[in-house]
Amino acid sequence: MEKHYADTRVKGVSTGTTILAATFDGGVVIGSDSRASIGGEYVSSKTINKVIQVHDRIFCCMAGSLADAQAVTKAAKFHLSFHSIQMETPPLVISAASVLKELCYKNKDELQAGFITAGWDRKKGAQVYVVSLGGMLVRQPVMIGGSGSTYIYGYVDAKYRPDMSREECLQFAINALALAMGRDNVSGGVAHLAVITETGVEHIVVPGDKLPVFHDE
């Protein structure tokens, strides 16, 4: 008689997304696709906004498990709101990134989420930080993440310049997202972007049929 044994091993969560942030002369652009998938096979949402505002001029993009990422950003919003009341001044971008880092590090055995944090503050201007799985914190002028990022490393290396104007950086971000969404089957939908400068924040949504096309689809 043939015996069958259940596979009790814990399987990893297959996720998909494309997120990015890039600084330009006077500000920063942060953006993502809008597709949420279950197991990398079933598209559960085509219009989710992964660009989350954690304070007035500080945003973060989520990658990994959506439930984990939403729980972390909700806690980060609370911490930063309380921090700004205590200090009687808006929090620094590094403070927001550090809060995300601490939450990810202290719960690294339970969480499967990474973040790109971007914003503008009075001390250091426009900044981009990445908080990876496990809580590593690194500052970079441009950062990409998610499954779709593997398709655009060459484009980002070739096209990014730190002295770009607002319009050039915005087009760079849109092009990068379009390239990733065109190749990565678990990235797609619309492009959500936020342009953050000293004067304020501009939210931009580019529908999928308005994104640039670089190849025959």
C-alpha positions in Angstrom: 0.0 0.0 0.0 1.5 3.4 -1.1 1.9 5.9 1.7 1.4 9.6 1.1 3.0 12.2 3.4 1.8 15.8 3.6 4.5 18.4 2.8 4.6 20.4 6.0 7.5 22.7 4.9 6.7 26.4 5.1 6.6 27.8 1.5 7.7 31.3 0.7 5.2 34.0 -0.4 5.5 34.8 -4.1 5.0 38.5 -4.6 5.4 41.0 -7.4 5.7 44.7 -7.8 7.9 47.5 -9.2 8.8 50.5 -7.0 11.3 53.3 -7.4 12.4 56.7 -6.2 14.9 59.2 -7.6 16.2 62.5 -6.5 16.5 65.5 -8.9 17.6 69.1 -8.5 15.3 70.4 -5.9 13.1 67.3 -5.0 12.4 63.7 -5.4 10.1 61.5 -7.4 8.7 58.2 -5.9 6.4 55.8 -7.8 5.1 52.3 -8.3 2.8 50.1 -10.3 -0.6 49.2 -9.0 -1.0 45.4 -9.3 -1.4 43.2 -6.3 -1.2 39.4 -6.8 -1.7 36.3 -4.7 1.0 33.7 -5.1 2.3 35.5 -8.2 -0.5 33.9 -10.3 -3.8 35.5 -9.4 -4.3 39.3 -9.7 -6.3 40.4 -6.7 -6.2 44.1 -7.5 -5.3 46.2 -10.5 -5.5 49.7 -8.9 -3.9 49.5 -5.4 -1.8 52.5 -4.4 1.6 51.3 -3.1 2.9 54.9 -2.7 1.9 55.7 0.9 2.2 59.1 2.6 3.6 58.7 6.1 3.9 62.4 6.7 3.4 65.7 4.9 6.5 65.5 2.7 7.6 61.9 3.3 6.3 58.9 1.3 7.2 55.2 1.1 6.7 52.5 -1.5 5.8 48.9 -0.4 7.2 45.6 -1.7 6.7 42.1 -0.5 3.7 40.9 1.5 1.0 43.6 1.2 -0.5 42.7 4.6 2.9 43.0 6.3 3.7 46.3 4.5 0.4 47.9 5.3 0.7 47.0 9.0 4.3 48.5 9.1 3.3 51.7 7.4 0.3 52.1 9.7 2.5 51.8 12.7 5.1 54.2 11.1 2.4 56.8 10.6 1.5 56.7 14.2 5.1 56.9 15.4 5.9 59.9 13.1 2.7 61.8 14.1 3.6 61.4 17.7 7.2 62.3 17.0 6.2 65.6 15.2 4.0 66.5 18.2 6.8 65.9 20.7 9.3 67.8 18.6 6.9 70.5 17.5 8.4 70.3 14.0 7.9 68.0 11.0 10.0 64.8 11.1 13.2 64.4 9.0 13.2 61.8 6.2 15.9 59.8 7.9 13.6 59.7 11.0 10.9 58.1 8.9 13.3 55.6 7.3 14.7 54.8 10.8 11.2 54.1 12.2 10.6 51.7 9.3 14.0 50.1 9.8 13.3 49.5 13.5 9.9 48.0 12.8 11.3 45.7 10.1 14.3 44.6 12.2 12.5 43.9 15.4 10.0 41.8 13.5 12.3 40.3 10.9 11.3 36.7 11.6 7.6 37.4 11.0 7.6 40.1 8.3 8.2 39.8 4.6 8.2 43.4 3.4 10.7 46.0 2.1 10.3 49.8 1.6 11.7 52.7 -0.3 11.3 55.9 1.7 11.6 59.3 -0.1 10.9 62.9 0.9 12.1 66.4 1.5 13.1 68.1 4.8 14.6 71.4 5.8 17.9 69.8 6.9 19.1 67.6 4.0 16.6 68.4 1.2 15.5 65.6 -1.1 16.5 62.1 0.1 15.9 58.4 -0.8 16.4 55.5 1.6 15.8 51.8 1.2 14.8 49.5 4.0 15.3 46.0 2.9 14.0 42.7 4.4 15.5 42.3 7.8 15.9 46.0 8.5 19.0 47.2 6.6 18.9 51.0 5.9 20.9 52.5 3.0 20.7 56.0 1.4 21.0 56.3 -2.4 20.2 59.0 -5.0 18.1 56.5 -7.0 16.6 53.2 -5.9 14.5 50.5 -7.5 12.8 47.5 -6.0 10.4 44.6 -6.4 10.3 41.8 -9.0 10.0 44.3 -11.9 13.3 46.0 -10.9 15.3 43.1 -12.4 14.3 44.3 -15.9 15.3 47.9 -15.6 18.7 48.0 -13.8 20.4 48.7 -17.2 18.0 51.5 -18.0 18.4 53.1 -14.6 22.2 52.9 -14.7 22.3 54.4 -18.2 19.6 57.1 -17.9 19.7 58.4 -14.4 21.5 61.7 -13.6 21.4 63.4 -10.2 21.2 66.9 -11.8 18.0 66.2 -13.8 15.2 68.7 -13.8 11.7 67.9 -12.4 10.3 67.1 -15.8 13.3 65.0 -16.8 13.1 63.0 -13.5 9.4 62.5 -13.8 9.7 61.2 -17.3 12.6 58.9 -16.3 10.4 57.4 -13.5 7.5 56.9 -15.9 9.7 55.3 -18.5 11.3 52.9 -15.9 7.9 51.8 -14.6 6.6 51.3 -18.1 9.5 49.1 -19.0 9.2 47.0 -15.9 5.4 46.7 -16.2 5.8 45.6 -19.9 8.1 42.7 -19.0 7.2 41.6 -15.5 3.9 39.6 -15.5 3.2 40.5 -11.8 3.7 44.2 -12.3 1.1 46.3 -14.1 -2.0 48.4 -13.9 -1.4 52.2 -13.6 1.6 54.2 -12.5 1.2 56.0 -9.2 3.8 58.8 -8.6 4.4 61.6 -6.2 6.7 64.6 -6.8 8.0 66.0 -3.5 9.7 69.4 -3.2 10.1 72.2 -0.7 6.9 73.8 -2.0 4.7 70.8 -1.6 3.6 67.4 -3.1 2.1 66.6 -6.5 0.3 63.3 -7.0 0.3 61.9 -10.5 -1.5 58.9 -11.9 -0.6 57.6 -15.4 -3.2 55.1 -16.8 -1.9 51.9 -18.3 -2.9 52.8 -21.8 -1.1 56.2 -21.5 2.3 54.7 -20.5 5.0 54.8 -23.1 5.6 51.5 -25.1 9.1 50.5 -25.9 8.4 47.1 -27.7 5.7 45.3 -29.5 3.3 43.8 -26.9 
